[in-house]
């Protein structure tokens, strides 16, 4: 599993697997992206991060508060081609991102202001290795009724690793076979399914995808 210690020491060129130099962002480019995002911070209210994938069960960063919430206007989709981390060039997988339309349930993390930059810098190293996401300030509705502004990592449809077709028939075989230095693509999917079930946030389409992946893996094992 990805840990805070691993991420702090990680060399983005080698620690996650082979990443094409043309896709890899330098530390300077990540820092510029973070600075630009913070310059658009709407106000002085606390900074929240919206977790809809692995951030839900393995956030790594420090948080002063964690609350369930919903994001309107975006939905989960395995639309990011995965060539490192939990995939490879030989066996590419699919990573989760957000695409326009619908809504998403997840967890909101309120970051400590005193360590804000350090925690965000670590988050950028985790999420923005290739700059595949658009860090966007969005309004979340927390389960207790509060409305907060949070940073949300939304898929950049202009990115070279973006895949428009994220239907289960295409995605399931990729997820079933892909693996990399951080583990298997399937385990990511199963962990997400488990986390959503634990929090009463089940998504039928995601559960069906996980079922298809299990069937594919069972068939491969039997063969």
Beta strands, then each sheet from edge to edge (+ up, - down):
strand 1: 48-51
strand 2: 65-82
strand 3: 93-110
strand 4: 133-142
strand 5: 147-155
strand 6: 179-180
strand 7: 183-184
sheet 1: 1+ 3- 2+ 4- 5+ 1+
sheet 2: 6+ 7-
end
